C-alpha cells in the first residue's frame, strides 16, 4: 500500500493504533505485520468479510435505488402530461425538482 494511502487511513482514524513512542525523526511507527494484515476500508475493499449487518444495508440500498427509479419514471410521465397540457418547461422542472436541462432531455427522449 502506498504511504499516502496509509496516511489517509491514519488521518481518518481508520488505521490501527501506532506503536508506543516515535522514531528518531519524531514520526509515529506501526508494526509492519499489523499493517500487512490491516483490512483496507474503501472502494477497493472486498465484501467477502462483510457481515449480515453490512449485507442488510446493501439490500436496503438496492431497494431505495429501485424506488428512485420508479419515482423517476413517474416524473417523466408527469412531465409528458404537463407538456400535453401546455405547461412551461421551467415551471415543470421546478415542480419536479429537476433542472431545465434534464426536463428538456427527458422530453426529447419521449
Beta strands, then each sheet from edge to edge (+ up, - down):
end
